[in-house]
Amino acid sequence: MDKIIKNKNIYIQYDPGAIHNFTDKLFNIDYISKKGLIKSSMDGRNKALEISYQNNSYFLKHYARGGFVSKISKDRYIFSNLASTRSLKEYNLLKQMYEDGLPVPKPAAFRVIYNRFTYKTDLITCKVPNQGTLYQMIVNNKMNDVLWQSLKKTLIFFLEKNIYHFDLNSKNIILSEDNKFFLLDFDKSFFTDNKKIFIKSIYRLERSLKKIKNYQDEFKDAIYEFIR
């Protein structure tokens, strides 16, 4: 069962089974930096840091704004209630998908720092040991027919479970060490039985694939199967 820490304007929720001997200092960049816990970083709007703690690896993601609005506020969002915060919604979605057997990272903890009007937030997930992103696999000529078919089956699994991924692209898909595809970064994603919305994410993935060197339209046939 999840544990909750409340301290004035801070709300933290974590899974003791996912992160042992949890400390809220894991959300403190200065602390994890001084302790040498940061192992690497991942590019993107919501920049993620890979951290090592208690002999396990995690990713710490700080939610950041993009586009024009980021010039006004880089990482603050309008606050109405905890249930509507980005990290809580992604944490709960990941938790349900993970429990349903979908190939996603196990959520470990999230934090919301809020005031009457705005909030900023972070999420910690367990790292999935992997060979690299789909982008890296294509660039390095490591994809083959078997893996493309495996990717298609993975996406069909999400479709059958009514999961819409808001930002499906080649860098949000990884291949695990045992050759299974996992989807990452479910910010603003949700459950829906509207297949047309799901197809939009497939087209978004295709657009990201077409920008990659060495991609030869291998995913094209799979797309036709989704839109039939």
C-alpha positions in Angstrom: 0.0 0.0 0.0 1.2 3.5 -0.9 2.5 5.8 1.8 1.7 9.5 2.0 3.8 12.4 3.4 2.2 15.8 3.9 4.0 18.9 5.0 2.2 22.2 4.7 2.3 22.8 0.9 4.0 19.6 -0.1 2.3 16.3 -0.9 4.3 13.1 -1.5 3.1 9.7 -2.3 5.3 6.6 -2.7 5.2 2.8 -3.1 7.4 1.1 -0.4 7.5 -2.0 -2.6 9.0 0.0 -5.5 11.5 2.1 -3.6 12.9 0.8 -0.3 13.9 3.2 2.5 12.4 6.1 0.7 13.5 9.6 1.5 12.0 12.8 0.2 15.5 14.0 -0.4 15.4 12.0 -3.7 13.5 14.9 -5.1 16.2 17.3 -4.1 18.6 17.9 -7.0 21.4 19.3 -4.8 21.2 16.3 -2.5 21.3 13.6 -5.1 24.0 15.4 -6.9 26.3 15.8 -3.9 25.6 12.1 -3.0 26.7 11.0 -6.5 23.3 9.4 -7.1 22.9 10.9 -10.6 24.1 8.5 -13.3 22.8 10.1 -16.5 20.2 12.3 -17.9 17.6 12.0 -20.7 16.9 14.9 -23.1 13.4 16.2 -23.6 11.0 18.9 -22.3 10.4 16.9 -19.1 14.1 16.3 -18.5 14.7 13.0 -16.6 17.7 12.1 -14.4 18.7 8.5 -13.9 19.5 8.0 -10.3 20.9 5.0 -8.3 19.5 4.4 -4.8 19.7 1.3 -2.6 21.2 -0.7 -5.5 18.3 0.1 -7.8 18.0 2.5 -10.7 15.2 5.0 -11.1 14.3 8.0 -13.3 13.4 11.3 -11.7 11.3 13.5 -14.0 10.6 17.2 -13.4 7.5 18.4 -15.2 8.3 21.4 -17.4 6.3 23.5 -19.8 6.9 23.8 -23.5 6.1 26.3 -26.2 5.2 29.9 -25.7 3.8 29.4 -22.2 7.3 28.3 -21.0 8.5 31.9 -21.4 5.9 32.9 -18.8 6.5 29.9 -16.4 9.0 27.1 -17.0 7.6 24.6 -14.6 4.5 25.9 -12.8 0.9 24.8 -13.6 -2.4 26.2 -12.4 -3.5 24.5 -9.2 -7.1 23.5 -8.5 -6.7 20.3 -6.5 -4.3 17.4 -6.1 -6.3 15.0 -8.2 -5.8 17.2 -11.3 -2.0 17.5 -11.0 0.0 16.0 -13.8 2.2 13.7 -11.7 -0.6 12.2 -9.7 -2.6 11.4 -12.9 0.5 9.9 -14.6 1.4 7.9 -11.4 -2.1 6.4 -11.1 -2.2 5.6 -14.8 1.1 3.9 -14.7 0.1 2.0 -11.6 -3.0 0.7 -13.2 -1.3 -0.3 -16.4 1.6 -2.0 -14.5 -0.9 -4.0 -12.5 -2.7 -4.9 -15.7 0.5 -6.4 -17.1 1.2 -3.7 -19.7 4.9 -3.1 -20.5 5.4 0.2 -18.7 7.8 1.3 -15.9 6.7 0.7 -12.4 5.8 4.0 -10.7 7.7 4.6 -7.4 6.8 8.1 -6.1 5.7 11.6 -6.9 5.8 15.0 -5.3 3.6 18.1 -5.6 4.6 21.5 -4.2 1.7 23.8 -4.4 0.2 27.1 -3.2 -3.2 28.6 -3.6 -2.8 29.2 -7.4 0.0 27.1 -8.9 2.1 24.0 -8.4 5.2 22.3 -9.6 5.8 18.5 -9.6 8.0 15.5 -10.0 7.7 11.8 -10.7 10.0 8.9 -9.9 9.7 5.6 -11.9 11.7 2.4 -11.8 14.2 2.0 -14.6 13.5 -0.8 -17.1 16.9 -2.4 -18.0 17.1 -1.9 -21.8 19.1 -2.0 -25.0 18.1 1.5 -26.0 15.3 3.5 -27.4 13.5 2.6 -30.7 15.3 5.6 -32.2 18.7 4.2 -31.2 17.8 0.8 -32.4 16.9 2.1 -35.9 20.0 4.4 -36.1 22.3 1.6 -35.2 20.6 -0.9 -37.7 19.5 -3.2 -34.9 15.9 -3.5 -35.9 14.7 -6.6 -37.8 11.4 -8.1 -39.0 10.9 -10.0 -35.7 11.3 -6.8 -33.7 9.0 -4.8 -35.9 6.3 -7.4 -35.5 6.9 -7.4 -31.7 6.5 -3.6 -31.7 3.2 -3.9 -33.6 1.9 -6.5 -31.1 2.9 -4.3 -28.2 1.0 -1.3 -29.6 -2.1 -3.5 -30.3 -1.9 -4.6 -26.6 -2.3 -0.9 -25.6 -5.1 -0.4 -28.1 -7.0 -3.4 -26.6 -6.5 -1.9 -23.1 -7.9 1.4 -24.3 -4.7 3.4 -23.6 -4.0 6.6 -25.5 -0.4 7.8 -25.4 -0.3 11.5 -25.8 3.3 11.8 -27.1 4.1 8.5 -28.8 7.5 8.7 -30.6 10.6 6.8 -31.2 12.3 8.1 -28.1 9.5 7.1 -25.8 9.8 3.4 -26.7 12.5 1.2 -25.4 13.6 -2.4 -26.0 14.2 -4.3 -22.8 17.2 -6.6 -22.3 14.9 -9.6 -23.1 13.7 -8.1 -26.3 10.3 -6.7 -25.2 9.1 -3.2 -26.1 8.1 -0.8 -23.3 6.4 2.6 -23.6 7.6 5.5 -21.5 6.3 9.0 -20.5 2.6 8.9 -20.1 2.1 12.6 -19.2 -1.3 13.7 -20.4 -2.2 10.2 -21.5 -5.5 8.5 -20.6 -7.9 5.7 -21.1 -10.3 5.9 -24.1 -12.3 3.5 -26.2 -12.1 6.0 -29.1 -10.0 4.2 -31.7 -9.7 7.4 -33.8 -7.7 9.1 -31.0 -5.5 6.1 -30.7 -4.7 6.1 -34.4 -3.6 9.7 -34.0 -0.8 8.5 -31.7 0.2 5.9 -34.3 0.5 8.6 -37.0 2.6 10.7 -34.6 4.9 7.7 -34.1 5.2 7.3 -37.9 6.1 11.0 -38.3 8.9 10.6 -35.7 10.2 7.4 -37.5 10.4 9.1 -40.9 12.9 11.6 -39.4 15.3 8.9 -38.5 18.3 7.9 -40.5 18.2 4.3 -41.7 14.4 4.0 -41.3 13.0 2.3 -44.4 9.2 2.5 -43.8 9.3 -0.9 -42.0 6.4 0.2 -39.9 4.1 1.2 -42.8 2.4 -2.1 -43.2 1.6 -2.2 -39.4 -0.1 1.2 -39.7 -2.5 -0.1 -42.3 -3.6 -2.8 -39.9 -4.3 -0.2 -37.2 -6.5 2.0 -39.5 -8.5 -0.8 -41.1 
